[in-house]
Structures are given as C-alpha cells and as structure tokens.
C-alpha cells in the first residue's frame, strides 16, 4: 500500500480477507514473508506498541464497547498513543476528538453509553476512534456493515477525503462491488487465500475475473451519470441461453 491510496479487498466468504487484515495489523504472524510499516518490520525489536499505534489503526468487523464508557470516552481512547504516561488530554487532543465525532455524525450520541448503541452506530464510534488516532495507515474490515445507505456513503466519502487530504494509506475489506468501484484507487480480488487479480477498477472488475472470483454471473455496466462501473447479479433464468449451465 502507498500513501494517498484507498485499496478495496473483495472476495467470497472464507477467501482470507479478514485474515489479511489481522496479519497486516500484527495480530497474526504471516506464514511466510513479513509485514512492514513505513519500511520497518512489525516484528523488529526496536518497534514499540506505541510506535505502531501512532501509525496504524484498525477497525475490526465486530465491535464490542466496554460498559461505563460514553461515545466521547471511546473516541478519546484513540488519542492514547499520542499522550504521555499520565494520559492527560491536551487542547489538541480535545480538538481532534471533537472533529472525529463531528465527521462521523456522532454529535447527538456523544454522551450516550457506547455499549447501548445499535450495531451501525457502534461501527461509526469505532471509525471515529480510529480517525482520532491520526494514523498514517488505516485498516478496516467491512466498515459499511450494519450502516444504512446514507451513513455508508458518508463513511466512504470521509475515507476518500482522508486519503486525499492527509495522504492516508487505507485498506478496506468489503463485499459491495458497486461502492468499491466508486471509491477504490486499487482493487484486490481474493479467493481461497490467494490473490486472483489486483489493479485498477477497469482492469480487474471485469465479468471474467469476477466470475472466477465469486463463481457467480454478474452484469457489468457503466453508470451514465458518474461514468463508474456497476454490477448486478443475474439469475440463471435471465442468462442468455448459450450461457446457462447444462
């Protein structure tokens, strides 16, 4: 991954997408090779947990917020890597925290218990905490899950802006082909633990490679309004007669 790049990883269930995020974040050791963050291996003895946390943030697929913490408290935890041993909140910390709350549309929920929120709201809290961390690399595992259409699109607009304005390197695991086609700088297709194809939307998201990856037939078209590709699953009964199985 490179600075200023939004990479979307797509693939069927069990393809290894979540495992990829866990390996990239250092939660799992790779079976071969190594993972480098800003040119230094995550396993380098000179690396400290604080150093990694100041540069790398992760939003996992499932969120569980501890009892007793408000939304603002949870978002503020993202500042921990930047604070000293006394964990004092500076004016700069407070500014970053409030900015993350606003950008993730959490102002009305800021003082509510985080554990009492809906799944989609908790996902937005986790993303706000990651943004408050001000990382150089952001890894997200299905961040759009449980979000309604408006908040899902706002999320990806926000990530695209962070990538463009701050030079963030962002990797997103997702299932929505249409959203990926609109926002990704680079697409990675995975199946059974291997990369099927990687490259631009135009080069990778073709009928043939998507069929190989998902073992499903998709109609690939171009949106007249935006010029981006879109994809529709096809029922067997709607396929041209020559393409039906059997």
N, C-alpha and C positions, 0 to 999 in steps of 0.2 A: 504494500500500500504506500501511497505517496501523499504528502501534504496537499490539501486542497482537492482531495478526490473522495467521491462517495461511491463505494463499491457495494453492490447488492448481490447477495448469495442466494440462489434459488435451487430448489430440488425437491423431490418427493420426500415423504416421511421416512426417516431412517437413513437418509443419504449421508449423514455425518455433519450436518450444518452446525448443530449445537456443540458437537464435539470440537469442531473447528474453532468456535468462539472460546471454548474452555481451554484449548491448547494455546491459542493466541494470547489469552489473558494470563497464562501461567498457572491456571487451576489444574491442568492436566499436563503431564510430560509427553512430548511427542515421541512416537515410536521410532522415528528417525529424524535426523536433521536437528535444527534448533530454531528458536523464535528470538528475533532481535527487536528491541525497542530503541529507536533513534540510534541504530548502529551498534548497540551493546546487547549481548545475550541476556535474557531474563534470568538465567542461572549463573551469571557472573557473580562471584563472591563479593565484588565491590558494589553490587546493586543492593540497595536497601528497599524495604517495603514502602517507605515514604517516598523514595525516589520514583518508584514505579507508579504509585498512586498519584503523584503530582503530574504525571504524563499520560497515564492510561486510565480510562473509566470504562466500566462495563455495566450494561443494563441487561439483566438476565430475563429469561422468558417468563418466569413466575416471580411474583413479588409478595413478600410477607413482611409487614412492618410491625415492629415490636409494640406492645401495649404501652400506653403512657406518653407517647410522643405525638406532638401535633405535626401537621404538614410542614409548617415552618421549621420545626425542630429537625425533621428528617432531611429537608433540603439543606439546612445548615450543616449537616454532617458531611456534606460534600466539601466543605472548607477545611476539614480536619488535617489533610496533608500539608496545608499551607500555614497552619498555626503552630505555635510553639508548644512546649510541654504543658503549659497552663491552659491551653485551648481557649485563649481569650479571643473574642470576636472584635476585630478592628472595624473601623468605618468602611474600609474597602471590602471586608468580608460581608458586612451588612448590605452594602450596595449590590454585590454580586448575588447574594441570596435573594434579595427582593427582585432583582432583574430576572432571575431564573423563575421565580414564582409568577411574575407577570407574563413572561414569554410562554409559559406552559399553561396559561389560563387557570391559575390556581388561587387568585386573589380572594375569591369568595369562600374558599375552602381552607385558607392558610392557618386558621386557628382551630380547625376541627381535628379530632383524633385520626391519625393516618390509617390505623387499622380498621376504622369503621367505614371507610370509603368503598365504593364499587371497584371492581377489577380494573376498569378503564381509568378511573380516577387515580388508583394506586400506581398504575403504569405511568401516568403523567407525573406523579410525585417522584418516582424513581428516575425519570428522564431529567426532571428539574434538578435533582441532587447531582446527577452526572454532569450537567451543564455548570452547576455551581463549582464543581471540581476544577473547571477550566483546563481540561486535559488537552494534549496535542493529538491523542488517538482515542477514538470512541468506538466501542464495540457494542452492538445492540442485537439481541436475539428476539425477533418478532415483536418489535416495539409497537406495531399497529394493532396487535391482538387486543380484543376487548374494547377498542376505541370505536366510537361512532364515526360516520363518514367525515363530518366536519373536523373533528379533532384529529382524525388520521391524516387528512390532507394538511392541516395546520402543522402537525408534527413534522411531516416530510418537508414542508416549506421551511420550517425552522432549521432542520438539519442541513438542508441545502444552503441556507443563508450562513450558518456557522461554518460550513465547508468553504464557502466563497469568501466570507469576510475575515475569518480568523485563520484560514489555512488549515482547518481541522482535517485529519485523516479519519474517515468514517466508514466502518464496515457494518452493513445491516443484513441480517438473516431475515428472509421474509418469504411469503407464499403468493403475494399478489403480483402477478406478472404485469398488470397494467400500471400499477403505481411504480414498479421498478423501471418500466420503460420510460416513464415521465421524468424520473429524478436521477437515475444512475449515470455516473460517468463511465462505469465499467460493470459488466455483468459476469458473474461466475456461476456456471451451472454444475451441480454436483449430483452424483448418483452412486450408491453403494460405496461410499468412502473415497471416491476419486473425482477429479475434475473432468467433466465431459467437454467443456468449452469455456473459454474466457476471452473477453474482448468487449467491443462496443455493442450497444443495443442492436444496431443494424447488422453487425457481423455475427452475433451469437443468437439473437432471438428470432430464429427462422423456424418455419414449420418442421423442417427435418431435424434440427438439433433439439427442439422442444419435444418432438415425438420420441426421439431417442432417450431423452432425459426422463420424461414423465410417463412414457408408454401410453399416451393419450393423443387424440386428434384435436387440434386447435385451429380455428380460423384466424389467420393473421391479416389484419387490415391496417390502414393508416387513417388517423383522425383528421378530417378535413379542416377542423378548427385549429388544431395545435401542430399538426404535422408529425405527431408521435405515433408509434405503432400501438395497436390494441389487439387483444386476444380474446376469443370466445370459444369455450368448449363445445364440441359438436357431438350430438347424439349419433349413434350408429345408423339410425334410420334416416338421418339427414345427409350422410356422406354420399358422394357420387357413387353410383352402383359399382363402378370398377374398383373402388377403394374399400368396399365393405369386406370384412373378414369372411372367409369362406366363399 
